[in-house]
Amino acid sequence: MGYRIVHNNSTACYLKKDNKVLMIKFYNKWGQVYAPPGGKFETDETPSDCIIREFYEETGLTLINPKLQGISYWHDLIEGIIFVFTADQYEGELTHNSPEGELEWIDIDELPNINQFDQNLKFTPYLFKDEMFEGKFLLDDKCKVLKYEIRKI
């Protein structure tokens, strides 16, 4: 008989505007890698609650109707699930001082060419589609993908 797993849950959102996507270029954590804004859950939060709060904290922007695009399960020393959202509407003014790193609008066609987390790079082709995806990733201790599968759901 199996036992229950406690997952390390987090969210991420790819906000698109004028064929560009807002990304954070991390200063120190992870070493100059790009990732979408997002983060870990707090008490009593749904995935939507979490991404709206995290996105605001990191960018100063309030997402309007973020869409759940996919669920990305990962496993290294622990197990986690990233709820991956996309959005194209927001309110507010972009902050210039994100606590995580530098905010940059990246051309959507350039996403496969920038230095992203290996896992994010693998699911990038599934973003901004009319269908959801589910990914399953085995990672090493440096967040490199050792094995993975992605399917549309």
C-alpha positions in Angstrom: 0.0 0.0 0.0 1.3 3.4 -0.9 1.6 6.5 1.2 0.5 10.0 0.7 2.9 12.5 -0.8 3.0 16.1 0.2 3.8 18.2 -2.9 5.7 21.4 -3.1 3.0 23.4 -5.0 3.7 26.6 -6.9 2.3 28.7 -9.8 3.7 30.6 -12.8 2.0 32.9 -15.3 3.1 33.8 -18.8 1.5 37.3 -19.5 1.4 38.1 -23.2 1.2 41.7 -24.6 1.9 42.7 -28.2 3.4 39.3 -29.0 5.8 39.6 -26.0 5.8 37.7 -22.7 6.8 39.2 -19.4 9.7 37.3 -17.8 12.0 37.7 -14.8 15.7 37.5 -15.3 16.8 36.4 -11.9 19.8 38.3 -10.4 21.3 35.6 -8.1 18.9 32.8 -7.4 19.4 30.2 -10.2 22.0 32.3 -12.0 20.7 34.6 -14.7 17.9 32.3 -15.8 14.6 33.6 -17.1 11.3 32.5 -15.7 7.7 33.8 -15.6 6.5 35.5 -12.4 4.9 33.1 -9.9 5.7 31.4 -6.6 4.6 29.2 -3.8 1.2 28.9 -2.2 0.2 30.5 1.1 -2.4 29.2 3.5 -6.0 28.9 2.1 -5.0 29.8 -1.5 -6.3 28.2 -4.6 -4.0 28.2 -7.6 -5.7 31.3 -9.0 -5.4 33.1 -5.7 -1.7 32.2 -5.6 -0.8 33.4 -9.1 -2.7 36.7 -8.8 -1.0 37.5 -5.5 2.5 36.3 -6.6 2.2 38.1 -9.9 1.3 41.4 -8.2 4.1 41.1 -5.6 6.7 40.5 -8.3 5.5 42.9 -11.0 3.0 45.4 -9.6 0.4 44.1 -12.2 -2.9 42.6 -11.3 -3.8 39.7 -13.7 -7.4 39.6 -15.1 -8.8 36.2 -15.7 -5.6 34.1 -15.8 -6.2 30.8 -17.6 -4.9 27.5 -16.3 -2.8 26.3 -19.3 -1.1 23.3 -17.7 0.0 21.3 -14.7 3.7 20.4 -14.5 4.6 17.7 -12.0 8.3 17.4 -11.1 10.4 15.2 -9.0 14.0 15.6 -7.7 14.8 15.2 -4.0 11.2 16.2 -3.4 8.0 16.3 -5.5 6.1 19.3 -6.7 3.4 20.6 -9.0 3.5 23.9 -10.9 0.1 25.3 -12.0 1.0 27.0 -15.2 -1.2 29.9 -16.3 -1.3 32.2 -19.3 -3.0 35.7 -19.4 -3.3 38.6 -21.8 -5.2 41.1 -19.6 -4.0 43.0 -16.6 -4.3 46.3 -14.6 -1.7 48.5 -13.0 1.8 49.8 -13.7 4.8 47.6 -14.1 7.2 48.0 -11.2 10.8 48.6 -12.0 12.1 46.9 -8.9 11.1 43.3 -8.7 12.4 41.6 -5.6 13.4 38.6 -7.7 15.2 40.1 -10.6 14.9 42.2 -13.7 11.5 42.2 -15.5 11.8 42.0 -19.3 9.3 41.7 -22.2 10.6 38.9 -24.4 9.4 38.4 -27.9 7.3 35.2 -27.9 9.3 33.7 -30.7 12.5 34.2 -28.7 11.3 32.1 -25.7 12.9 28.9 -26.9 16.2 30.7 -27.3 16.6 32.4 -23.9 18.2 30.8 -20.8 15.1 29.2 -19.1 14.7 26.4 -16.6 15.0 23.2 -18.6 11.5 22.1 -17.5 9.9 25.4 -18.6 11.7 25.2 -22.0 10.2 21.8 -22.6 6.6 23.0 -22.0 7.0 26.4 -23.8 5.5 25.0 -27.1 2.3 24.2 -25.2 1.6 27.8 -24.0 -1.1 30.0 -25.4 -3.1 27.1 -26.9 -6.8 26.2 -26.6 -5.9 23.0 -24.8 -4.3 22.2 -21.5 -1.1 20.1 -21.0 0.2 17.9 -18.3 3.9 17.4 -17.8 5.9 14.8 -15.8 9.5 15.7 -15.2 12.4 13.9 -13.4 15.0 16.4 -12.5 18.6 16.3 -11.2 19.8 18.5 -8.3 20.5 21.4 -10.7 17.0 21.4 -12.2 18.1 19.8 -15.4 15.5 17.4 -17.0 16.7 13.8 -16.9 13.4 12.3 -18.3 10.0 13.8 -19.2 6.7 13.3 -20.9 4.1 15.9 -21.8 0.6 15.3 -23.0 -2.4 17.3 -23.9 -5.4 17.0 -21.6 
